[in-house]
């Protein structure tokens, strides 16, 4: 069984052409259309917490994963109502040191600053049945960190988010998709259950649960290409 795990960042009006990383913003209309078609085809969108039994082959059904990186406030505003409308759940990977902050890690690339969810919004995200995942404390390049600092980024982000929402945090996402075998082991030892990459592909039972591929959705992903990515071997042919 191959399962698409969708990757989104921002759900908002798409910035003008020429804006750095413009593709990482998907319009609310586009987002709703994508989920509406998946539901129309009989699929259920799930958080990583709910999806993992299917990924591991312990459950069967027409399911797909929905993930958001970084915890942008516009996801709370635009995506949360759509998820509720369709009865879907999703995982948002939060940068614990930037709750109520902004995407300061993008500043050097000329990306416009965008606000991240505040504590109340993170709690509401969780209260409505969605999952809070961790994305390190500071959105760092883990392979560039000394081992003790990499471990701190992985462990402290989980602890801070668990304190915030008063529930277990078991999903992790490597910032920039950058990781090595030692970081996967750190994530496992920190008590997480799974971790996702930026590597393209559909998730399978024989994948390392701490190195799961995902399906990237950009502003230029039209509906036909979106369905092709989710429902065919299109992404598996692009595995690294």
C-alpha positions in Angstrom: 0.0 0.0 0.0 1.5 3.4 -1.1 0.2 6.5 0.7 0.6 10.1 -0.3 1.6 12.5 2.5 1.0 16.0 1.3 3.3 18.8 2.2 2.1 22.4 2.4 3.6 25.5 3.9 1.5 28.6 3.6 -2.2 28.8 2.6 -2.8 32.3 1.5 -3.0 34.6 -1.5 -0.1 33.7 -3.8 2.6 36.4 -3.8 3.6 38.2 -7.1 5.9 36.5 -9.6 9.5 36.9 -8.6 8.9 36.6 -4.9 11.4 34.1 -3.5 9.9 30.7 -2.6 6.6 31.9 -4.1 5.7 28.3 -4.9 5.4 27.4 -1.2 2.1 29.4 -0.9 -1.1 27.7 -2.1 -4.2 29.7 -2.4 -7.2 28.9 -0.1 -9.3 28.2 -3.2 -6.8 25.8 -4.6 -6.3 24.1 -1.2 -10.0 23.5 -0.8 -10.4 22.2 -4.4 -7.6 19.7 -3.8 -9.2 18.3 -0.6 -12.6 18.3 -2.1 -11.5 16.1 -4.9 -9.8 13.7 -2.6 -13.0 13.4 -0.6 -15.0 13.0 -3.7 -12.8 10.1 -4.7 -13.4 8.5 -1.4 -10.2 9.4 0.4 -9.8 10.6 4.1 -7.2 13.1 5.0 -5.4 12.2 8.2 -2.7 13.6 10.6 0.5 11.6 10.9 -0.7 10.3 14.3 -3.8 8.7 12.6 -2.0 7.8 9.4 0.8 5.7 10.8 -1.2 2.5 11.2 -1.9 2.6 7.5 1.7 3.4 6.6 2.9 0.4 8.7 0.4 -1.9 7.0 -1.6 -2.4 10.3 -4.8 -0.9 8.7 -6.2 -0.5 5.2 -8.3 2.1 3.5 -8.3 5.0 1.1 -6.3 7.6 3.2 -3.7 10.2 2.6 -1.7 12.4 5.0 -1.9 16.2 5.3 1.1 18.0 6.7 2.1 21.7 7.1 5.6 22.9 7.8 6.5 25.8 10.1 3.1 26.7 11.7 2.1 29.7 9.7 -0.9 31.7 11.0 -2.5 31.7 7.6 -2.9 27.9 7.9 -5.0 28.5 11.0 -7.0 31.1 9.2 -7.6 29.4 5.9 -6.9 25.7 6.2 -8.5 24.9 9.6 -12.0 25.6 8.4 -11.5 23.4 5.3 -10.2 20.6 7.4 -13.2 20.9 9.7 -15.6 21.1 6.7 -14.4 17.8 5.3 -13.8 16.0 8.6 -10.1 15.7 7.9 -7.2 16.1 10.3 -3.6 17.3 9.7 -0.2 17.6 11.3 1.5 21.0 11.6 5.2 21.0 12.4 5.9 23.9 14.7 9.2 25.7 15.3 8.9 25.8 19.1 11.2 28.8 19.5 9.1 30.9 17.2 5.5 30.5 18.5 3.9 33.9 17.8 7.0 34.7 15.8 7.8 34.7 12.1 9.8 32.8 9.5 13.0 34.5 10.4 15.0 31.6 8.9 13.8 32.7 5.4 15.0 36.4 5.8 18.3 35.8 4.2 16.6 34.5 1.0 14.5 37.6 0.6 11.3 35.9 1.6 8.7 38.3 3.0 8.1 37.7 6.8 4.9 35.9 7.6 3.5 35.5 11.2 3.4 32.1 12.8 0.6 30.8 15.1 0.5 32.1 18.7 0.0 29.8 21.7 -3.8 30.1 21.7 -3.9 29.2 18.0 -1.6 26.2 18.4 -3.9 25.0 21.3 -7.0 25.5 19.1 -5.3 23.6 16.3 -4.8 20.6 18.7 -8.2 21.0 20.4 -10.0 20.6 17.0 -8.4 17.2 16.4 -5.3 18.2 14.5 -1.8 17.1 15.5 1.0 19.3 16.8 4.4 18.1 15.4 7.9 19.4 16.0 10.3 21.1 13.6 13.2 21.8 16.0 13.5 24.9 18.3 15.0 27.3 15.7 14.5 25.7 12.2 18.1 24.7 12.0 20.2 22.8 9.5 20.7 19.7 11.7 23.8 18.3 9.8 25.6 21.6 10.4 25.0 21.4 14.2 27.4 19.8 16.7 25.7 16.6 18.0 24.8 18.0 21.4 23.0 21.0 19.8 21.3 18.9 17.2 20.0 16.7 20.0 18.8 19.7 22.0 17.0 21.1 19.0 15.2 17.8 18.6 14.4 17.1 22.3 13.6 20.6 23.5 11.2 21.3 20.7 9.2 18.2 21.7 9.2 19.2 25.4 8.2 22.8 24.8 5.3 21.8 22.5 4.1 19.1 24.9 4.0 21.7 27.7 2.1 24.0 25.4 -0.7 21.6 24.3 -0.6 19.2 27.3 -0.5 16.1 25.0 2.2 13.9 23.5 4.1 15.2 20.5 5.1 12.2 18.4 5.7 13.6 14.9 8.8 15.3 13.7 9.9 16.9 10.5 13.6 17.7 9.6 14.0 21.3 8.6 15.0 21.6 5.0 14.7 17.9 4.8 18.3 17.7 5.9 19.3 14.8 8.1 21.7 11.9 8.5 21.4 8.5 10.1 22.5 9.9 13.4 19.7 12.4 13.4 17.1 9.8 12.7 18.4 7.9 15.7 18.2 11.1 17.8 14.6 11.5 16.8 13.8 8.0 17.8 15.6 8.3 21.1 13.8 11.5 21.8 10.5 9.6 21.9 9.0 10.5 18.5 7.0 7.9 16.6 7.7 9.1 13.0 9.5 11.8 11.0 9.1 13.2 7.5 11.5 14.3 4.8 11.4 16.6 1.8 12.3 13.6 -0.4 9.5 12.9 -2.9 7.6 9.7 -3.0 4.7 7.8 -1.5 5.0 6.3 1.9 5.2 2.5 2.2 5.4 -0.1 4.9 9.0 -0.8 4.1 10.1 2.8 4.6 12.0 3.9 7.7 9.3 5.5 9.9 11.9 8.2 10.7 12.5 9.0 7.0 9.1 9.1 5.3 8.9 10.8 1.9 6.2 13.3 1.0 4.3 14.8 -1.9 5.0 18.5 -2.4 2.1 20.8 -3.3 3.0 24.2 -4.8 1.0 27.1 -6.1 1.7 25.8 -9.7 0.4 22.3 -8.9 -2.8 22.2 -11.0 -5.6 19.8 -10.2 -4.6 17.2 -12.8 -1.0 17.2 -11.6 -2.2 17.1 -8.0 -4.2 14.0 -8.6 -1.4 12.5 -10.6 1.0 13.0 -7.7 -1.4 11.5 -5.2 -3.0 8.6 -7.1 -0.3 7.3 -9.5 3.4 6.3 -9.3 4.4 9.8 -10.4 6.2 10.7 -7.2 7.8 7.3 -6.6 9.6 7.7 -9.9 11.2 10.8 -8.5 12.5 9.2 -5.2 16.1 10.2 -4.6 
